[in-house]
Amino acid sequence: MITEAQVLDALRTVQDPDLHQDIVRLGFVKDVQIKDGSVKFQVQLTTPACPVKDILKAQCEEAVIALAGVEKVEVEMTAQVRSRATEQEDLVPEVKQIIAIASGKGGVGKSTVSANLAVALAQSGARVGLLDADVYGPSIPLMLGCQDEHPFTRGKKIVPIERHGIRIMSIGFLLEEGQAVMWRGPMVAGTVKQLLADVDWGDLDYLLVDLPPGTGDAPMSLAQLVPLTGVVIVSTPQTVAGNIAGKAAKLFTRMNTPLMGVIENMASFIAPDTGKEYRLFSGMPGSQLAAELKVPFLGSIPLDPEVGLAGDRGLPSVLSAPDSAQAKAFMAISKDLAAQASVLALARRESESQTPTFSPA
């Protein structure tokens, strides 16, 4: 007779390469069922965007089928995103992970990256929201094709606009066309708080926050208002962009916000007629910036005019050109980003479990 203990022992040989522990210790294995020579069980991952999901499934099948008496193995891959640290009066308690997308300077394509990553995560099966916190230059509504939409209220909450499988909120929805925002610090901080607390985000796996460039009031307010999973730095392969991005990273570090990694945008350009690759910028590459910050390098996105054109049309390139190099890059980076969120969630859980508790004498 095959026992559950034997199945679990076999599965201890399967390790999550990002979390560096076996899937049994991580609590991924659920609902083991054994009938005659057939074994069936679930593997509950920490994200539907797991980059090694298929590899883990194959390893599970191989480990269990090798047991004497096992004739058939059925593995169901599921996912449940782990929650970030929350506070007693959290502004968005139903949002499991909040990831800020930041840059040191404007013009590096941070909003384009935010929009494409949000759609890519949603395509993996995750519940995703995108908050456009760039109060001075909100561009997410245009990039996602909903610039003419106006959110309505339900009860005391604003209902976000839904497009391409994600929930979207931006100050751009609330402004008249062409209206300039002339706000000082307290108004910016108050607006960021309202876009979090007064919006009915619902139960989300990931809320991406597209921040304005620099180290001003919006980034600082966000880091102070809610416990963030972490922040991603977007830069271009230019020394100036890299240096300024490094300063933005240091701001979040000083505010105890984890750095999740660096994304290099506008990397090499591949000529469509010859296939020859050109690096138009010769400054600090994203990999070097990541090494200096001692954080993961999440990947490069090639420079392609189609990326900007797709955003102008309101259809991100992961949807308009899913087989293109840039779309594949966005998809790969979204999976690595989700993996980093899982790593941070596990580290927090282990840290909390090791914290000693004291009872009064």
N, C-alpha and C positions, 0 to 999 in steps of 0.2 A: 504493500500500500504506500502510495506517495503521500507525504504529510505536508502541511503548510510550513512547518519548520524547515523541511528540506528545500522547499521552493524559495523561502526567504534567504536561506543560507546561500543558495545558488545565485540569487539576485544581489547579494552583497559584493559580488565581483564586478557589478556594473556601477561605474562612478560617473557623477555629473562633472564634466571637465571644467565648468565654470565655478562650481561650488566646492569642488575637490573633496567630496564625500560620497560614500556609496548611497544608492537610492533608498535602501532600507533604513539606514540611519537618518536620512533626511525626511523620512516619513512619506515618501512618494508612493509606496506600494499600498494599494487599497483592495479590499473585497476579493481576496483569493478564494477561488472556487475550484474544487477538485472532484472530478467524476470519472471513475474508471481511469483511462489513460489520458484524459483531457484536463488541461490546466488553463484556467482563465483568471485574469486579474487586471486591475487598472493601474496605470502609472500617472499620478497627478503631478504635473510639472508646475513650476512657479510662474509660467507665462505661456500663453498660446503662441507667442512669437519665439519660442525656444529655437535657437539656431541648430541644435543637435538633436532635435526630436526624433527624426527618422533613424539616426545612428543609435540612440538609446533604445528605441523600440527593437531594432535588429539585435542589439546586444542582449536584451532581455529574452528574446525568443531563443537565441543561441544558448544562453546560460541554462534555461529551463529544459529545453528539448534534450540537453545532454544528460539529464537525470534518468536513471534506469527506470523503465516503466512508463515514461512519458511519451505519448504518441502524437499529441496535438497541443499546441500552445496558442492562445488567443490573448493578445495584449491590446487593451483599449487605452489610448493616450488622451488624457484630459488635462486641464490646467486650472489653477486657482491662483491668482496674483496675490502675493503676500502684501500686507499693509505696511505703510510707513509708520513712523512714530507719530502718535496723535496726542493732542492736548485735551484737557478736560472740557474746554469750550472751543473745540476745533471749528473753524469756519466752514469747512467742507468735510465732515466726518465720513461721508460715504465714498469719498475718493481715496482709492488705495495708494496710488503713487502720484506725486506731483513733481514734474521734471521741468526745470527752467531752461530755456534755450537763450544763451547770452552771447554777446560779442563785445569787443573793445571799441570798435568803430563801425560806422554805418557803411553800407555798400558791399558787405561781404556775403549777402544772400541769406541772412539769418532767417528771415520770414519764409523764404522759399524752402529752406531746409525744414523749418517747423511744419509747414503745411504738408510737405511730402512725407515726413516721418509720421505725422498724425494719421494720414491716409494709409500708409504702409502698415502701421500697427493695427489699424482697424481691419485691414484685409487679412490679417493673421487670425482674426476672431476676437480680438480684444475690444472692450468697450472704452472708447476714447473721446476725450474732450480737448478742445483747443481754445485757449484764452489769449486773445490779442491784447497784451498789456502795453503795447507801444502807443501810449496815449497821444503822442505828438504826430505820429505818422502811421496810423493803422492801415495795413495793407492786406491783412488776411481776408476780409470780405471779398475783395477783388480777386485774389488768387484762388479762392474757392467758389467763385461764381455766384455769390449771394449778396453783392453790394447793394442791390435794390430791395433787400428784405428788411423787415422791421419786426423785431421780437415783440411778443405780447406778454402780458402778465397773467399768472394764474395764482389766485390767492394773493400772497405778498411777495411772490417770487417772479423773476423774469425767466421766461422759457427760452432757452438757447435755440438758435437756428440749427437745423440739421441738414448736412450736405455730405455726400460721399461716405456715409456711414459714421460721421463724427458730429459731435455737438460743439457748436461754435458760438463764442461771445466776443464782441469787440466794441470799443467805444465808437468805432466807425458806424455801427448800426444806429447810434443815438444822436449823431451829428447831422446837420444839414449838409448837402453836397457842397464841397469847397470851403466849408467852415474850418477856420484855423483854431487850434486849441492854445489859449494863452493862460496857462495855469502855473502857479508857483507850487513849491514843495508840498504843503499840507493838502492842497486840492488833488495833487497827483496821488499821494498816499491814500487819501479818502476814496478816490476812484478805483484804485486797485483793490481796496478792501471791499467795495461795493460789487465789483465784478466777480469777486469770490463768494461773498456771503449772500448777496441778494439774487443770485442766479440759481435756478433749479437744475443743478448739474446732474443730480440723480446718482445712481450707483455706477461709478466709473472705475476701470482698471488703471487707466493712465489719464492724467490731465497735463498736457504740454502747455507751457506758458511762454509765448513769444515776447521777450523783453525788448525794450528800446535799447539801442547801443549805449555803451558807456557805463558809468558807475553812479548814476544819479538816483533820484528819489524812488523811481519805480522798482529797480532791483533791490534796493535796501528795504523798501517797504514790504516787498514780497517775502524776503528772507525773514523778516520780523513778524509777519502776520500769520504764517502757517509753517509747520515743520515740512521742509522740502525733502524729497528723496535725494535730490542733488541737482547739479547744474551741468549743462553741456556747453562747452565753449566752441563757437564757430569762428574760423579764421580762414584767410586766404594765404597762399604761399608767398607772402610778402613780409619783409622784416618789420616794416612799420605796423602792419596789421597784427603780426605775431607779438610784438612788444606791447601794444595796447591791449591785446587780448589777455596777455599775461597779467596786466594790472587789474583787469576785470576779474580774473580768476582769484587774484589775491584778496580782492574785496570779499568774495564769497567765503574764502578760507577764513578770513578774520571774523566772519559772522557765523562760523561753525557749520557751514553748508558744504557737504561733500562734493568734490569735483568728480563727475562721472566719466569724463573723457573729452577729447578734442576731435572735432570734425573739420577736415580740410575741404573747403568748397572752391570751385573754379580751379581745379588742379590742371591736369594736362588737357590739351585740345587735340582731337584726332581728326585730321582733314578727311571729309567724307569722300573726296575724289581719289585721294592717293592712299589713305589709311596711315599716313605718317603722323607720328605723335609729336606735339610741340608743347613745351612748358613755357607759357607766356609770361609767367612771373618767376623770377629767379631768386627770390628772397627766402626767408625762413619757412621750410615746409611744415605741415601740420605734425608730422611725426617728430620733428625736432622740438616743437613747442610742447607736445605731450611728454616727451622725455624730460624736458626742463621742469615741467610742472609735476612730474612723477605720477602721471595718470595714464589710463589706456588711450591709445590712438584708435578711434572708432572707425576711421576710414576716410577715403577721398572720394569726392564727387567730381567727375570730369566737367570741364568747361564746354558747354554746348548751348548755342543760341536757342535751341528748342526748349530748354528748361525755362528761360524767361518768357518765351512766347506762350508756353503752356500755362504759366501763371497768369499772364495777361488775358488769356481766354477763359480763365476760371476752371481749368481742368489740369491739376498737377500732373507732372510727367509720369508718375508711377501709374496713372490711369490713361493718359493720352498716348504714351509710348512705352508700354510695360516691358517690351523686349529690348529697350535701349540700354546703353551702358549706364546712363545716369539713373534710370529707374532701378536697375539691378543693384546699383550702389546704394540707393536709398533703402531698398528692401533689406540688404545685408546689414547696413548700419542700424536699422530699426531693431533687428534681432539682437545685435550686439548691445544696443542700448537697453533693451528689455532684460538681457542677461546681467548687465551691470546693476540694474535695479534689484534683481533677485539676489545678487551678491551682497548688496548693501542691506537688504532686508534680513538676510541670514545672519550677517555680522551683527546687526542690531539685536536680533533675537538671542544669539549666543552671548552677547555682552550683558543683556538683561538677565539671562539665566545664571550668569556667574556673579552677578551683583549680590553681595551678602545682605540678608535682611536681619534686623535686630528687633527682638521683642523686649518690651520694658520689663525690668526685674520686678 
